[in-house]
Amino acid sequence: MIVPHPHDVLISKLERLAPSDRDHIQRILSEAPIDRDRLEALAAESPYRTGDAPPASTEAFELHIAEILATLPE
């Protein structure tokens, strides 16, 4: 059985970011905190930043990751 790391799940939810995704992300962050640099590093490896996602998906991802980054301590 393969279980994804919570931060990988967080990255995967950022494109859509429905209310249930927001709740899940907050629970992930409360149980597995992450700093801005690490989140940016994970995002850099995602299809949204490697050029493998459609433009609309990339735009949504960037909008939503900025929202999450703004909630993280500096």
N, C-alpha and C positions, 0 to 999 in steps of 0.2 A: 504494500500500500504506500503510495506516494502522497505526502501531504505538503502543500505549498507553504512556504514561509509567509507569515502574516504580512510582511511588507510587500511581498510579491502580489498578494491578494489586494492590498491597498492600491498598488499601481494599476492593477487590472480594472479597478472600479472607477478610476478617475475619468475615463472618457464619458461614461453615462452619468454618473453621480446623481442618481435618483434619490429620493428621501431615504429609502432603505439602505442605499449605498453609503450615504452620509452617516447614518447611524452605525453601520458596520465599521466604517473608517474610524469613527470616534472611539468605538470599542477596541479596535486594533491599537490605536495610538495610546489608549489608557493602559493596555496590557503589554504592549511592546513599543515603548517610546522610540522615536527616531529624531535625529537632528536634521536641520535643513541641508547640510552638505551631503549626508548619506541619502536623503530622499532625492536630491538632485542627481547623485551618482546612479541611483537605481533608475530614475527617469531617463537618464542618458542611454541606458541599455535597452529601453523599451522600444517597441516598434514605432511608437509615436515620435521618437526622436532619431531613429535610425533610418527613417524614410520608407518604412514598410507599411505604413498605415495611410488610408485615404486622407486627403487634406481636411475634410470636415471633421474627421475623427481627431486629427492632430490639433486642430483649432480648439475643439472641445476639451481635449486633454490639457492643453496649455492653460486655458482659462481656469479649469478646475484645480490643476496642481498649484497655480498661483494662489487660489483661495485657501488651499490646505497649508501651503508654505506660510501664508500670513498668520496662521493660527499657531505656528511653532515658535518656541522661544528662540531668540537670537543667540 
